[in-house]
Amino acid sequence: MITKSQNARIVDERFLNIKWVNVAFRGGQAAITAVVGGQVQVIMDTAPVLLPQIRGGRIRAIAVSTLNLIRRAPDIPTNAEQGFSGFESTS
C-alpha cells in the first residue's frame, strides 16, 4: 500500500526532477527524531505533526503542499510560491 506521503514523494520526484530514497520509520515521531538528529534530510508529514517542531526551530519548513496557505502557518509558502506550481497533496 502506498501512503499519502509516499505518493507525494513520487509526484515530487517528477515535478522536481530529483530522486528520493524512501526510509521507512515506525511512526512520525521516529521520523522527526531522525530529521532533528541529522540521520535524514527531509520529512513529509501533516501540519499537525510537524508544526510543533517547526515552531520550536528544530526543523525548517520549505513549503506546504496545499494550493493555499494554511491558517495555522501562513508564514510557510505553498509549493507554487516556491516555484513548484501544479502540485497539491492534502491529507
N, C-alpha and C positions, 0 to 999 in steps of 0.2 A: 504494500500500500504506500502511496506517495502522500506525504503530509503537505499542508499548505506551504510551509516554509521551504520544503524541498522543491515544490512546484515553482515557487517564486525564484529560487536559486537557478533552476533550469531556464526560466524566462530571462532572468538577469544575464545569464551566460550568453544568450542570443542577442540581447539588446546591447550589452557592454563589450561583446566580443572577448570575453575572458573565460577561463576555465577554473571552476571552484573545485575544491576537494571536500567532499562531504565527510564530516566527522560526527559519528553518532554518539549521543550522550543519553544518559538515563534521566532525562528531565531538563527543564530550563535552568534550574539553579546550577546544575553541574556545568552546563554550557557557559553560563555567566561567570562562574568561578574560573573556567579555562580562559575566557577572554580577559578578565581582570588580571589573571596571573600570567598572561602573555603566552599561553600554550597555543592559542588560536588567535587569528587577527580579526575575524568578522563573525557576527552573530545576526541572525534574522529571527525575530520573535515579535510578539504582540506588544503594543504600547504599555498595557498594564504590567507586563513582566519587566520590561526594560526601563521604563521611566524612572523608577527609584534609583537605578544605577546611573542613569544619565544625569539626573538632578543632583546626585551625590558626587558627580565628577569622576566616577570610576570608569565609565565608558563614554565614548563620543558618538553622537548620532550623526549620520551622514544625510539621511533623508527618510521620510515616511513614504510608504508605497501606495498611499491613497491619492485620489485625484485632487482632493482639497486638504488644506492644513487641518490638523486635528485640534480640537478645542483645548485639550489638556496640555498641548505642547505647540502653540502657534509659532514658536521660535525655530522649530525644526522644519526645514524646507521640504517640499514634495520632490519626488523624482523629477518631475517636469521642470521645477525651478532649478534643479541641479543639472539640467541638460539632458535628462533621460525621459523625454516625453513618450507617451504611448504605452506606458507600463503601469498597471494598477494591480495590487493584490490586497485584499481585505480579509479579515477573519470573521 
